[in-house]
Amino acid sequence: MVRKLMSGVRRMHGRTVEGVPRWAVIAAYAASLTVLPSCAWRIALGFGAPIGPFTGDVDDMRGDVPAWMPMWGYTILLSVLSEALAFLAVGLVSRWGEVFPRWVPLLRGRRVPTLAAVVPAGVGAAVLTLGTLTMALTFDEFTAPDGGTVHLEGWRLGLFVASYGPLLFWGPLLAVATVAYYLRRTRAPLPQT
């Protein structure tokens, strides 16, 4: 069973590069998973689950979402985009983060420049860390349709904290994986062709 699971993970994520420390692999995969609870919460809310600050009509929480887009579609799109960005952390420990995959036109098979991965990942880690820490100060405040402030309470607050709390680790875990990637790539000899 475990062997089948690991085989599936390898097919989906690619092979882990030799020489990557176990702690870096754990950090990269954990960074990609920190987003999942908030995605599930957001999607459930978009489908009208009474878990958010507003228990009325889903249209009450539309905010700046265009009228032509259904709320559930917006939440799914936002969640898929969030998870896709988080999944890029896996590239810091996988083969596709070192050599462009064959499906990438013009670049296939070429070595990924170290800074092309490190700079966006480092900036992302800094922005995520600062952003989540800043937002943690007012994490339970939502703007009501009338412009007032609404706070979560009781079980809704607990569910929200359980769903969004892991995001506090996204930035630091990405930073750890980025530093490991940088150190490995700058210390490793170029492969023989």
Salt bridges, closest charged atoms under 4 A:
ASP59 OD1 - ARG62 NH1 3.71
GLU98 OE2 - ARG184 NH2 2.50
GLU98 OE1 - ARG185 NE 3.99
ASP140 OD2 - HIS151 ND1 3.51
